[in-house]
């Protein structure tokens, strides 16, 4: 595991060195940074609106598992799925993770386990500033794409809920209900992809820093590899 991590880090460093040598802009596709709901959470932290962050809970669950062919080449759930949540944790708190522990298992599809991967995980995080966090992942949420954040601070809290195709609520004598959340990332994050691309265009045109850098990708990858190591070795990993 350590050897694989070092090889991955060397590959990333080589790519970042090539970018620097070429003198071009590189923006990583961490599109969730550009989601209006998550940006509001970041604003609440930056402005001090909710005080000092204490507890961060990120829920990220897919509506169903990917094809096994995808799993074979994805690098594993921590690298192809949780990596977005690692970036979101760093982005929201503006802080680095110093320790993490990952508990994971195969609770959705045995075929995923047969490939040496997991499909369900909880990752606990400890940040340099003292805040604690947890990332909650599953490859299966039958009700739709589950993307929520709940943050508790010293002066208040902020949370985001799932997005729906409409805001209608149906009330009958038997139940009060609404339609399911948007089904997957193509629908849920449509607007964020547009904002993300515009941010890159603006950075190129105005020669300003990009909002999601290669170093951000390197940091998130390091956390993903540490999570895999934590799960495999059943211990806390210090970063």
Protein Blocks (a to p, Z undefined) as FASTA:
>chain_A
ZZmmmmmmmmmmmmmmmmmmnopacddfbfklmpmklmmmmmmmmnomnopafbdcdddd
dfbdcdfklmmmnopaklmmmmmmmmmmmmmnopacfbdcdddddfkbmmlmmnopafbd
cdddddfkopacdddddfbdfkbccdddddddfkbccddddddfbfcdcddfkbccdddd
dfblmlmmmmmmmmmmmmmmmmmmnopacfbdfklmmmmmmmmmmmmmmmmnopaddZZ
